[in-house]
Amino acid sequence: MNISGCRVGVAVTGSFCTFSKIYKAVQEITAQGAKIIPIFSNSVQSIDSRFGKSADWIKVFSDLSEHPPVFTIQEAEPIGPKNLLDILLIAPCTGNTLAKLANGVTDTPVLMAAKGHLRNNKPVVIFLSSNDSLGSNLKNIGLLMNSKNIYFVPFGQDSPEGKPNSMVSHTEQIIPALEEALDGRQLQPVVKPY
Ligand SMILES: Cc1cc2nc3c(=O)[nH]c(=O)nc-3n(C[C@H](O)[C@H](O)[C@H](O)COP(=O)(O)O)c2cc1C
């Protein structure tokens, strides 16, 4: 299904090095006619890093939306009961958020958005970005791959020599993965080398 006209939650978590490429992908999502609701994890709201200031990133993502950004668990809570989204993209998704999602923890706005949205039996798409994807988080990837309504943007080892446990999703596969997930399918191949 085409994303044009869809309501896409864009949940941003603290893999700061990916923000510029995720931002370009979200621009393309809006250019293709989707309406986004930005949702920010607590770390994104509080950490300035060498990849930019928190306030600046929040502004540029929020400027892509007509909907006010979601900053708190209270603000995320209506996403389920008011049926605000067709699909939720967690991009980037840290190892931290991935582990919590896989284990039923709901202590950030992003996780509250996912919980509320999943109760409506609708798709969540994960853009993986973690240095321990093939380490302590591999079991969580496996759990989520076997979970109803959870899909992945295809991922691969981005630096097999330098960071052998790291895996990151492919930015150019975000929109195709959303389109497949809207039809209830995982975009394949889900493991795609860099
Ligand atoms: C500069 C910087 C870069 C980071 N990059 C990543 C990353 O790429 N992947 C990841 O899983 N965690 C990364 N982290 C760690 C997360 O930000 C940290 O685990 C945080 O608690 C995540 O919270 P959140 O998932 O609620 O956003 C980074 C932290 C910093 C300060």
PDBQT file of the ligand as one rigid body, heavy atoms in Angstrom, charges set to zero:
ROOT
HETATM    1  C1  LIG A 201      26.441  10.258  21.023  1.00  0.00    +0.000 C 
HETATM    2  C2  LIG A 201      25.652   9.022  21.332  1.00  0.00    +0.000 A 
HETATM    3  C3  LIG A 201      25.375   8.112  20.332  1.00  0.00    +0.000 A 
HETATM    4  C4  LIG A 201      24.630   6.957  20.601  1.00  0.00    +0.000 A 
HETATM    5  N1  LIG A 201      24.360   6.087  19.571  1.00  0.00    +0.000 NA
HETATM    6  C5  LIG A 201      23.630   4.986  19.808  1.00  0.00    +0.000 A 
HETATM    7  C6  LIG A 201      23.299   4.107  18.738  1.00  0.00    +0.000 A 
HETATM    8  O1  LIG A 201      23.649   4.330  17.580  1.00  0.00    +0.000 OA
HETATM    9  N2  LIG A 201      22.570   3.006  19.033  1.00  0.00    +0.000 N 
HETATM   10  C7  LIG A 201      22.141   2.726  20.297  1.00  0.00    +0.000 A 
HETATM   11  O2  LIG A 201      21.479   1.701  20.486  1.00  0.00    +0.000 OA
HETATM   12  N3  LIG A 201      22.425   3.564  21.335  1.00  0.00    +0.000 NA
HETATM   13  C8  LIG A 201      23.149   4.682  21.111  1.00  0.00    +0.000 A 
HETATM   14  N4  LIG A 201      23.429   5.542  22.154  1.00  0.00    +0.000 N 
HETATM   15  C9  LIG A 201      22.946   5.207  23.489  1.00  0.00    +0.000 C 
HETATM   16  C10 LIG A 201      21.499   5.605  23.699  1.00  0.00    +0.000 C 
HETATM   17  O3  LIG A 201      21.317   6.984  23.431  1.00  0.00    +0.000 OA
HETATM   18  C11 LIG A 201      21.095   5.268  25.152  1.00  0.00    +0.000 C 
HETATM   19  O4  LIG A 201      21.057   3.858  25.280  1.00  0.00    +0.000 OA
HETATM   20  C12 LIG A 201      19.776   5.859  25.559  1.00  0.00    +0.000 C 
HETATM   21  O5  LIG A 201      19.457   5.415  26.877  1.00  0.00    +0.000 OA
HETATM   22  C13 LIG A 201      18.686   5.452  24.600  1.00  0.00    +0.000 C 
HETATM   23  O6  LIG A 201      17.424   5.851  25.104  1.00  0.00    +0.000 OA
HETATM   24  P1  LIG A 201      16.157   5.771  24.143  1.00  0.00    +0.000 P 
HETATM   25  O7  LIG A 201      16.171   4.417  23.507  1.00  0.00    +0.000 OA
HETATM   26  O8  LIG A 201      14.981   5.945  25.053  1.00  0.00    +0.000 OA
HETATM   27  O9  LIG A 201      16.287   6.891  23.164  1.00  0.00    +0.000 OA
HETATM   28  C14 LIG A 201      24.170   6.707  21.912  1.00  0.00    +0.000 A 
HETATM   29  C15 LIG A 201      24.425   7.650  22.922  1.00  0.00    +0.000 A 
HETATM   30  C16 LIG A 201      25.158   8.775  22.632  1.00  0.00    +0.000 A 
HETATM   31  C17 LIG A 201      25.378   9.789  23.739  1.00  0.00    +0.000 C 
ENDROOT
TORSDOF 0
